[in-house]
């Protein structure tokens, strides 16, 4: 009986973790956030490849950084996994 309970509990936890991971951490952007992200990408994308690399991200002004932080918008390279 204990073995059955342990197996059921393990499956329950595995299912919960799978659902949690599948939910993802990405939230849908509002139209305002998408517009701001597009504007900032166009403004700072020097090589016009549609992406902001590290050198381009370093040139973002403090005022634009504050606006993006307030709007919860991020441009530039993502966090590197170590």
C-alpha positions as CSV (number, residue, x, y, z in Angstrom):
1,X,0.0,0.0,0.0
2,X,2.8,2.4,0.9
3,X,4.5,1.6,-2.4
4,X,1.3,2.6,-4.3
5,X,1.0,5.9,-2.3
6,X,4.6,6.8,-3.1
7,X,4.2,6.1,-6.8
8,X,0.9,8.1,-6.9
9,X,2.6,11.0,-5.0
10,X,5.6,10.9,-7.4
11,X,3.3,11.0,-10.4
12,X,1.4,13.9,-8.9
13,X,4.5,15.9,-8.3
14,X,5.9,15.1,-11.8
15,X,2.6,16.2,-13.3
16,X,2.6,19.4,-11.4
17,X,6.2,20.2,-12.4
18,X,5.4,19.5,-16.0
19,X,2.3,21.8,-16.0
20,X,4.3,24.5,-14.2
21,X,7.1,24.3,-16.8
22,X,4.7,24.2,-19.7
23,X,3.0,27.3,-18.4
24,X,6.2,29.1,-19.3
25,X,7.5,32.3,-17.9
26,X,6.7,34.3,-21.0
27,X,3.7,36.5,-20.7
28,X,1.9,37.9,-23.6
29,X,2.9,41.5,-24.4
30,X,0.3,44.3,-24.4
31,X,0.1,46.3,-27.6
32,X,1.8,49.2,-25.8
33,X,4.7,46.9,-24.8
34,X,5.1,45.5,-28.3
35,X,5.1,49.1,-29.7
36,X,7.7,50.3,-27.3
37,X,9.9,47.2,-27.9
38,X,9.6,47.8,-31.7
39,X,10.5,51.5,-31.3
40,X,13.5,50.8,-29.1
41,X,14.7,48.0,-31.4
42,X,14.5,50.3,-34.5
43,X,16.2,53.1,-32.6
44,X,19.2,51.1,-31.3
45,X,19.6,48.4,-34.0
46,X,22.7,49.9,-35.7
47,X,23.3,47.0,-38.0
48,X,19.6,46.6,-38.9
49,X,19.5,42.8,-38.3
50,X,16.4,43.1,-36.2
51,X,18.2,42.2,-32.9
52,X,20.0,44.2,-30.3
53,X,23.4,42.8,-29.6
54,X,25.6,43.6,-26.5
55,X,27.3,46.6,-28.2
56,X,24.0,48.1,-29.3
57,X,22.4,47.4,-25.8
58,X,25.3,49.3,-24.2
59,X,24.3,52.4,-26.1
60,X,20.7,52.5,-24.8
61,X,20.1,55.8,-22.9
62,X,19.3,55.8,-19.2
63,X,15.9,57.5,-20.0
64,X,15.0,54.7,-22.5
65,X,16.2,52.1,-20.0
66,X,13.9,53.6,-17.3
67,X,10.9,53.7,-19.8
68,X,11.5,50.1,-20.7
69,X,11.8,49.0,-17.1
70,X,8.6,50.8,-16.2
71,X,6.8,49.1,-19.1
72,X,8.4,45.7,-18.3
73,X,10.0,45.6,-21.8
74,X,13.4,44.1,-22.5
75,X,15.6,44.3,-25.5
76,X,19.0,43.0,-26.1
77,X,20.8,39.7,-25.5
78,X,19.1,37.4,-23.0
79,X,20.7,36.1,-19.8
80,X,23.4,33.5,-20.5
81,X,23.0,30.2,-18.8
82,X,26.2,29.0,-17.1
